[in-house]
């Protein structure tokens, strides 16, 4: 979960990576499922 938190922080700092952030979130969700 720490990695997800870091990704979220990076997404906030870099709005351009919103797509990448969403992709990582989806991948993380799929892995959890």
C-alpha positions in Angstrom: 0.0 0.0 0.0 3.0 2.3 0.5 3.7 2.1 -3.2 0.1 3.1 -4.0 0.4 6.1 -1.6 3.6 7.2 -3.3 2.0 6.9 -6.7 -0.9 9.0 -5.5 1.5 11.7 -4.3 3.4 11.7 -7.6 0.0 12.0 -9.5 -0.8 15.1 -7.4 2.6 16.6 -8.2 2.4 15.7 -11.9 -1.1 16.3 -13.3 0.1 15.2 -16.7 0.5 11.7 -15.2 -3.2 11.5 -14.3 -3.7 8.8 -16.9 -0.8 6.8 -15.7 -2.0 7.2 -12.1 -5.4 5.9 -13.1 -3.8 3.0 -14.9 -1.7 2.1 -11.9 -4.8 2.3 -9.7 -6.7 0.0 -11.9 -3.8 -2.5 -12.1 -3.5 -2.4 -8.3 -7.2 -3.0 -7.9 -7.1 -5.9 -10.3 -4.2 -7.4 -8.4 -6.1 -7.0 -5.1 -9.1 -8.8 -6.6 
